[in-house]
Amino acid sequence: MPTKFASKPALVFLTLIGLAALLLPLNFIILEPGPTSNLLNANVSIANNQIGQSQDTDLKSGAIFSTTVFVTSPGDHPNGLAILHAWLDGNLVVEPTASLYRKGESAKAATLREKNQMLVSQIDAAIAAHNFLTNSSSKTPPMWQPGDVSIKMKHVGGSSAGLAFALAILEKGGDLALIKGRKIAVTGTITQKGDVGIIGGIDQKILGAKSSGANIFIAPRGNCAQISKYPKGMQIYAVRNIGEAVSVLSGEANSLSFTCPGK
C-alpha cells in the first residue's frame, strides 16, 4: 500500500501551529542564579553589643552570604521558546507558577507578601540567635536583646535567608568566631526555636554563591534530594537546625555527618 504524505498546505499549517505554540505565554516561571549579599557588612547591626565582631579579626576578609534567585514575575509568563531555552540551560530551572505564586496574585501583592515574609524571618532569626547564645556554652551571655538587631536588605523578599541572618547575628553578637576568614554562603528558613526549613531554587543559589567566591555552602537538610550542583572547590553541608550549622562552622563535629546522604 503506497505511503500517503501530508499535503503542502497541511505541513504549512502544522508548522504555523508549532511556531505559535512556541510563542504563546505559558503558566510557568523560570529561576536563575541571583546575587548574594555579605551580611557581615552593614546589613546586620546590633545595638548594645559589647562582644562579637571586635573579637574576630577575620570579619573583613570573611563573609556570610545570603543567597537569592532571579524569578519570573507572576504576570510575566514566559513563552515556549523561553521555557525550551531554560530546560536546555543547565543553570536554569522551570517550575509551575503555582509553586511560588498564589492564583491570580499580582506582582505588587507578591512583592508585599514576600517583604512581610522577610521581616518575619529577621525577627525569628534574632530570637533564634539570642536563644542559642543564652542556652549554649558561650563564654559571654549576650547583653543585647532580639529587638536590638537591625537588618537592612534591599530588593529581596521571602524567608529563605533566615538561617543566614541568624549566623550573621551570632558572628556579630556572640563570641563564637565562626567565620575565621572564610567565605560562607547560607540558605534556609529558620524558626524561633532554631529549626531550619527547606527553600526553593537550591541549585541556582549554589551557583550564585559560587560566583561570589564562596567556598562553603550551608543548606537545609530537607533540600538534599533537590541538590544536583556540586561546584568544584565548594563544600556543601546540610543542617537541620542552628546548632548543627554552628557545629559545622566551628569544627566541633565531624563534617561528614552533615553532608547529604549518598553525596
N, C-alpha and C positions, 0 to 999 in steps of 0.2 A: 504494500500500500504506500503510495507516494507521500512524503512528508509535506505538510502544509505550513507555510511560514506566514507570519503576520504581515499584513499589507503595510506599505509605507505610511499611510495616514495613521494606522493603528500604532506603529512604532513611534511616530512623532508625538502622538497623544500620550502614550505611556512615558516617553521621555520628559514631556512637559509636566506630567503628574509627579514624576520623581524629583524634578527640579523644584517644583512648587513645594513638595514635602520638605526639602532641604531648607527652604527659605521661610517656612511657617514657624512662628514662635511656639515653643513647647514649654510644658509645665515642669521645668527643671531649673536647677541652679548649678552654677559652676564655682568650685572652690579652688583657689590657688594660693601659693605661699605668700604671706604678708610680712610686713616689717616687725621688728622687735623693739622693745624699749628697755633700757638698762635702769631698773628700779633703784639702783644704788646711787643714782644721780639725784636730781631734785624731785623726782616723782614721789618719793616717800620721805616724810619728815615726822619727827616725834617731839612734841613739846615736853618739857620737864624730864628730858632724857639725860641722865648723868653717866650712862655707860654705853657700850656698844661700839659705834664706829670709830671713836678715838682709840680703841684698843686694837683695831685691825688696820695695820699699815698697808694691807694689800687691797683696800677698797678701791683705790684709784686705778689699779691695774685689773682688778677682777670685775665681774658683772653677774647680776641676776637678771636675765632677760625674761620679760613676759612675751608671749608669742601670739601672733594673730594670723588670720587668713583673710584674703580678699574674697568677697562673696557677692554674687549677683543680687541686686535689689529685688524686692518682691514683685514690683511692676515691670521689671525689665526681663522678659522671658527670652532666653537665647533661642536662636533658630537651629534648625537641624545641622547646618554647616558648623556652627559654633560647638554644638554638642559632639559632633563627629570629631572635630579637632581636639576637643578636651579628652575624649575617650582615647585618642591615639597618642596624646601627650602624657608621658609618664609622670609629670609633675602636677597634673590637674586631676580633679575628681568631679563626677557628675552625680547629683543626688536629686530626688524629687523635691519640689518646692515645699511640700508639706513637712519635710524633715526639719526645716528651720523656721518657716513662717506659718502663721495661722491663716485659715481660709479667708480670703478677701482682705487680708491685712495690707494696709498702705505702707509705703516706705517711711512716712513720718511716724506712724504708730509703731512700726517695728523698731525704729531708732529709739523712741521713747521707752519702749519695753526693755530693750537691751541696755539702755542707760540705767534704768532702775535696777536691773539685774547686776550691773557693775557696782552700783552704790551699795547694794546689799552684800555683795561679795567682799567689798572693802571692810564693811563693819564686821562681817563674820571672820575675816582674816585677822583683824586686830584683836578680836576676842580670843580666837584660837591661839594666836601667838602669845598673848598675855597669859592665858591659862597654861600654856606649855611651860613658859618661863617660871610661873608661880609654882607649878607642881613638879618641875623637873629638878635635877641636881645642880641647877645653875648656881654659881657661887654668890651672885649678887641678885636678889629679887628685883624685879622692875619697879622703879619709882613712878613710872608713868602709868596711866590708865588707858583703856581702849579708845576713849574719847579724845585722847591727846594725839592720836595718829591722824595724819593728813596725807591723802594720796591723790595726786593730780595726774589725770590721764586725758588726752585729747583724741577725739575722733575714733574711739573704740568703745565697744559695749560688750555685754554678755558677762557670764560668771566664770569663764574658764581660766581667768588669771588669779583666782582665789589663792591657790597654793603658792604661786609666785609672790603675791602680796605678803602672805604670812611669812615666808622665808626671808624676804627683804626686811620685814619688821623685826624678825629675830636677829638678823645681822646688824641692824642699826640700833636696836633697843635692847640687846642682850649681850652676854659676854661669851657667846659660843664660838665666835670667829669661824664660821663655816666656809667662807669663800676661799680664803688662802690664795688670793690672786687668780683664781680660775674663772673662766667664763662659762656660766651655767645657765641653761635655758630651762624654763619650768612651765608646765601647764597642768590644769586640773582644777575642778571646783573644790571648795572647802566648806565644811560646816563649822559652827562654833565649837563643836567637840573635837575638831581637827581631822575629821574623816575626809578623804579625798574621793571625788566623784569623776565620772567619765566626761569626756568632751568630744566635740566633733572636729573633723579635719586634722586628725593627728599627724598623718603623713606630711601634709602641707606645712604644719607647724614645725615638724622636724627639719624639713628642707629650708624653711625660713630661718630657723635657728642656726643651721649650718652656714648659711650665707652670712650671718652676723658674726661668725667666728667662734661660736660656742663649741666646746669640746665635751660637755656633759649635758645630757637631757634627762630631766625628771618628768615622768609621765604617770598617769593613773594606772594602777594595776588592771582595772577593768577595761582598759583600751588595748591590752596586749594582742588580742585577736585581730585588731584593725591595723596594727603596725606592720608595714611591709618595707619601709625605708630604713636602712641602717647605714648611713653615710660613713665612709672611711674616716677614721680618726675621731669618731664621736662615740662616747659610751652612753648607752641608753639604759636607764633604770626605771623600774615600775614600783610604785608605792601605794599603800592603802590609807596612810594617814600621815600627819605631820611628823610624828615621832620616827617613822621609818625614813622619811626624807632627811631628817636630821642625822639619823644613824648612817645613811649613805654618805652624806657630805662630810661628816666628822670622822669617818673611817672606823667607827665603833663596831660596825657589823661587817660580816663577810659580804662584799658587794655582789657576789654571785647569787646570793639569796634574793636579790632584788632585780634580777634580770627576768625577762619574760620567759615562761616555760618553753623549752624547745628551741630557744634562740641562742 
